[in-house]
Each structure stands twice: as structure tokens, then as C-alpha cells.
Amino acid sequence: MTNKLNRRKSSAAAGRIDPWLLTATLLLGGFGLVMVLSSSGIMAERVFSDKYFFFKRQLIFTGVGLAGMLACMQIPRRLLYGLTYIWVAIAVVLLGLCITPLGVNVNGASRWINLGPVNLQPLEYAKVALVLYLAYFFAKKQEMVKSFSVGVLPPFIVTGFLCGLLLLQPDFGGAVVLSMLLFFMCAVGGTRFIYLLGSGIVGAGAGWMLISSSPYRLKRWTAFLDPFASAQNEGYQLVQSLYAFGSGRIFGTGIGAGKQKLFFLPEAHNDFIMAVVGEELGFVGMSLFFIAIGFFLYRAFRVALNQEDLQDRFTGFGITCIIALGMILNLAVVLGTVPPKGVAMPFISYGGSSLTVSFICAGILLNLSRSAKE
């Protein structure tokens, strides 16, 4: 029986990748390059005297990401899954290095590791490591997953440890993202609903305590509720983002013709790049972008749901959740529907770690698509 299963998985691994998912990935990556070029030129010219500075770096990051995607498309799943605990250990080490002298402190938070010409953000890689661990755990423990000691404690302890390292940086938003990944993986993995409900209540209470006990977080929360009340302080970035969307109207100002990126909108090429998209492409352009990401997520979830092997299915679901949460949270922040948090738009925002991990996730999904049922 085992040999038969192995032959079936070997045959499936040699199947054809999903061409639509690959096409959607390349289109999103290409669109990201265009928008980074449009949104970063003014800032790059002023700071580095080279308006193509950020674009050239993003081009290099794209090349690295595509190489990672190709590697993940070809890597045997036995190797990927067999190193599950190694991936988690690497994530722990990288997150721990952020709070050492090797960490790069920006605006009071050490969320990056300096690697010479680039900075590495361990959170992005920790997401993938956590998903691989949770997929492995729930696939192997299905018979005991309904119990508290097995279905709750191990995954919550591992995730809680990673979240603890993030809170030390501090990165409250990153801890929330990992917690959301845990919740969704537990939901599909078979954890009892009562345990999920209880943990959600406890988590929400703990989150509010962390927000209310930190003046900085509390100001960001109140600014989110009424950004125009503090339009020159905590609410400034969100207000400028809303101005950008309003200026775009139906068809936008045209690529390159946006005004908010002229030092009005901070992080125009990073976390708030979608505000530039909204201003320059308008409602029509944003609608087309929504269709593109919707199609990508449809093909990705389809790959996950059509897996016969349980670990493959959980892995595909979790990897898709990484991309989906990034897209949803980023749009929610720039549109002012959730409190501000540094969440990059997958494939679009400037940044090596986010872009590379986005392509790695796509590579894993394309790998899984070889064995997806038609």
C-alpha cells in the first residue's frame, strides 16, 4: 500500500504545473515592477540622486524571487517536508537575531537583520516555516487533533514562541499575522470549535491589553478611528492615502502622474503603494487589480483543495493564506478599515524579503499543482 502511494505521488510530482497560476504570478510580479518604478522615482532621485535606485534593486529582488520560485517548483516534497523542524529552528534563530546587535533598528523596532547591501526581514520567512510545521502537524495527528493536549497545546506553543520573539522586537502586527495563520490552520486541521472560540477571546483580550498599555499603539488605534482628527500627526499617512484614492476617481491620473508620491505620502513605494495605484489607475485600475488577485487566489485555493494527500492539502491552504492575508491586510490598512500596520502587498510593494517570499509561496503552490486532481 505504501509503495503504491509513493508511486502515485512520484507520478503526480511529474505532472504539469498550473499554467494559469504561473501566468497570474508573473503578471502580478511585472505589475509590481511598474508601480515601484512609478512610485519611487522622486524619492530615489532626491535621496540617492538616481531615480531608478529602488527600481533596480526591486529588479534584482525579482530575479532572486524567480530563482526561488523555480527551485521550489522542482524541490522534492520529501525534502521540503522532511526539514520541517529545521525550517522552524531557522525561523527562531533569525527572529532572535533581530533583538541582538545584529538587528537593524528603524523607528524604535528591530525587525530586520543587516546582510550588507540588503536587510532581511525574518517575519516573512517565519510565516512559511510556521505553515509547513502546522501542515505537517495536523496531517500526522488527525486521529488525536480533537483533544486539547494534542490539537491545541503543541501548535499554540510553537506559534506562541514565535509571536513572543516578534513582540520583543517589537512587532505586534507580525504576531497578529502569525496568530491568524494559526487560527485558519487549526480551523481546517480539525481543532474543536470551542477551543478556537476560547483562544480567540483570550487572544483578543491579550491584544487589547497590549494596545492599551502602549501609548504609541493606542495613538495609532485612535488615529485609525478618526484619522482626520490627527491629520498632521498619527493620522497623517492614512489621510494622505485616502486623498490619493479620492484623486484617482474613475480612470486615474495615469501611471507616473500621481501627486501624493511627491513627498506627501510616506512609504509610497512600500506599504502604501496601493494608494499610488488607486491614484494613478483609478477605480477601473483598482478593479482590474482586484480581479487579478482574486484569480490568483482562486487558482491557489483550487490547487490546495484538489490535493489527495492531506499534508499537501494543508500546505497549499496555509501557503495561500500567507498571500491572501498579506493582500487583504495591506488593502485594509491603506483604505482605513483596520489600524495601520506595516504589511507589504505581496508581489507589489518594494522590499526583498516580502517579494522573495511571495515568489517562494507561488513556487510551492506550483509544485503542488503537479499533483492536483483535475
Stockholm file with secondary structure:
# STOCKHOLM 1.0

chainA/1-374         MTNKLNRRKSSAAAGRIDPWLLTATLLLGGFGLVMVLSSSGIMAERVFSDKYFFFKRQLIFTGVGLAGMLACMQIPRRLLYGLTYIWVAIAVVLLGLCITPLGVNVNGASRWINLGPVNLQPLEYAKVALVLYLAYFFAKKQEMVKSFSVGVLPPFIVTGFLCGLLLLQPDFGGAVVLSMLLFFMCAVGGTRFIYLLGSGIVGAGAGWMLISSSPYRLKRWTAFLDPFASAQNEGYQLVQSLYAFGSGRIFGTGIGAGKQKLFFLPEAHNDFIMAVVGEELGFVGMSLFFIAIGFFLYRAFRVALNQEDLQDRFTGFGITCIIALGMILNLAVVLGTVPPKGVAMPFISYGGSSLTVSFICAGILLNLSRSAKE
#=GR chainA/1-374 SS CHHHHHHHHHHHHTSCCCHHHHHHHHHHHHHHHHHHHHHHHHHHHHHHSCTTHHHHHHHHHHHHHHHHHHHHHHSCHHHHHHTHHHHHHHHHHHHHHHTSTTEEEETTEEEEEECSSSEECHHHHHHHHHHHHHHHHHHHCGGGTTSHHHHTHHHHHHHHHHHHHHHTTTCHHHHHHHHHHHHHHHHHHTCCHHHHHHHHHHHHHHHHHHHHTCHHHHHHHHHHHCGGGGTTTTTHHHHHHHHHHHHHTTTCSCTTCCSTTTTTSTTTTTTTHHHHHHHHHHHHHHHHHHHHHHHHHHHHHHHHHTCSSHHHHHHHHHHHHHHHHHHHHHHHHHTTSSCCCCCCCTTTSSCHHHHHHHHHHHHHHHHHHTTCCC
#=GC SS_cons         CHHHHHHHHHHHHTSCCCHHHHHHHHHHHHHHHHHHHHHHHHHHHHHHSCTTHHHHHHHHHHHHHHHHHHHHHHSCHHHHHHTHHHHHHHHHHHHHHHTSTTEEEETTEEEEEECSSSEECHHHHHHHHHHHHHHHHHHHCGGGTTSHHHHTHHHHHHHHHHHHHHHTTTCHHHHHHHHHHHHHHHHHHTCCHHHHHHHHHHHHHHHHHHHHTCHHHHHHHHHHHCGGGGTTTTTHHHHHHHHHHHHHTTTCSCTTCCSTTTTTSTTTTTTTHHHHHHHHHHHHHHHHHHHHHHHHHHHHHHHHHTCSSHHHHHHHHHHHHHHHHHHHHHHHHHTTSSCCCCCCCTTTSSCHHHHHHHHHHHHHHHHHHTTCCC
//
